[in-house]
Amino acid sequence: EFSLRETRTWDIIEDVRTLRSELGILFRNDFNRNVIDKLLRDSGLAFRPLFLADPHIFISRGNPLAARERVTLDDLAGFPRLTFDQGANNSFYFAEEILSTLSTPQEIRVSDRATIFNLMIGLDGYTISTGIISDDLDPSIAAIPLDIDERIEIGWIGQSAIPLTEQAQRYLEELRAVVSDFGVELID
């Protein structure tokens, strides 16, 4: 049996801590690293890096910025920013996007990926992410590099004292294979 859950950062950590999930995928950056690492240590969990990615925006292919090779934060000023709602544990350290404390004139929080894609298309909104998106998932969404001096570190968390099952190891191998096709820097 295999279950793939998309949920909030706090819930990912709690699911792995309580063994509901064997592993979870999270992002870290300079802003949230100390808080995330302390929470993981206190929970008996460890973060293991998978890859580093340059920040991109996800936008509709119909968005006026979609034809650009790169965009700046100033370019985004007239567009609504779309972020994932973190629920009751809405600490900005648990945000799923970098620059979570950056003030924007319009911000819309959503709870699922389908809604965020629809708002990218319907409102010309954007979200900041790794740039890893498959045309098979949604061919109407484009990833455009964001011109900032920051990297996104994606990694997996698991119990510090419990080795992964063969099934979880195979999942991580597949994940590495998929992301390597996008030209990101894998971390061993």
Summary of the structure (lengths in Angstrom):
residues: 188
radius of gyration: 16.6
end to end distance: 27.2
largest distance: 49.6
contacts: 523
relative contact order: 0.26
helix: 31%
strand: 26%
